[in-house]
């Protein structure tokens, strides 16, 4: 039987606020356990939550960016369940009246096509604490530093039909919240986490199959692997005569398997009711317009401008606009060297390779955008060749100065004197007389392959300093004589 996969994602983005959503406690990552949990976070009797206005502003900003309806009246509710790291016995969240209503996200697929994924809602809520199971001799420790941390839960429609589409959607959300400055997107620290709702159905069937939720997946690679693993489990289960049970599962990357965590609760299991300690939030039109005025150029807008303004391909523009920091760096390079394609090639090539090798983010680059742009000017004015430029770039990354200083101190200026290049070529051809005769006796097909040999010998003789274009032109002329 042919199966169709149906996927919806719930992404929890930790909002960038100085304090928690209902208290003044800090949200700094990595603090000693339980030093950032106030009496309000612990739900002590007599304490009252006070809403963080910045969390509301961040949520509205996200809603406007996905062209969603903003809930001008939204209400906090208590979601009741027991878990050791939930000190109040309930989580403050939103149910019937969320702050962000229906919107959409456009994702770019591998073939370059665009697919629209609906966003059902995005609502504010507080995070729970964290249970720690190591080093407690058969017991669990509870760290409540995260309790009360502001989250925006972004719930998609079940519009994705493959794990790759789900990853593309998650990456698009990740890029968007970072562009907006409402979440740092650090998945390793839990700032962005994903729950994957997965089901299968026979191709052509309209009715959805029974879904399972894979909880707290914290990397794009694991999102893809977890979904594919769960899909395979469901297919094998059904084809063996079994039934998929609605439940919450965990993905184990070490064993590449999903395993049951608990039966899936329905909304009524949580006994939602409006939180009596928090008034409804009334968002006025003036506030929405104020936030709209703070929106930056968004990833899709930037990608389209890069194509339109700089003539970049869809692929190049997509890569360079994937993060705000990458886009800003590229534009700084381009502004200095005034050659968008050359700037794009170096940012996506040598620079990205260096950053990956050193494990650095682009904002930690040892070579600034201005420095790279000035080096590219030396390629454009033929001071250095592209090959020599790689040596200069390595020296710049090692902290040996800017491009001009390195070129001068190491004597790397490109040889463009035609007479000097001709004399060098005469020596190369004389030293390889046999190959020259063989070249002249060969047909066009063989000549093409042999020509590269002479170019290589010439560049070796000049220690890479000869202008490659002049070498090619003069060499071809001499070989044809």
Secondary structure, 3 states (H helix, E strand, C coil): CCEEEEEEEEEEEECCCCECCCCCCECCCCCCCCCCCCCCCCCCCCCCCCCCHHHHHHHHHHHHHCCCCECCEECCEEEECCCCCCCCCEEEECCCCCCECCEEEEEECCCCCEEEEEEEEEEEEECCCEEECCCCCCCCEEECCCCCCEEEEEEECCCECCHHHHHHHHHHHHHHHHHHCCCCCCCCCCCEEEEEEEEEEECCCCCCCCCEEEEEECCHHHHHHHHHHHHHHHHHHHHCCCCCCCEEEEEECCCCEEEEEEECCCHHHHCCEECCCCCCEECCHHHHHHHHCCCCCCHHHHHHHHHHHHCCCHHHHHHHCCCHHHHHHHHHHHHHHCCHHHHHHHHHHHHHHHHHHHCCCHHHCCCCHHHHHHHHHHHHCCCCCHHHHHHHHHHHHCCCCCHHHHHHHCCCCCECCHHHHHHHHHHHHHHCHHHHHHHHHCCHHHHHHHHHHHHHHHHHHCCCCECHHHHHHHHHHHHHC
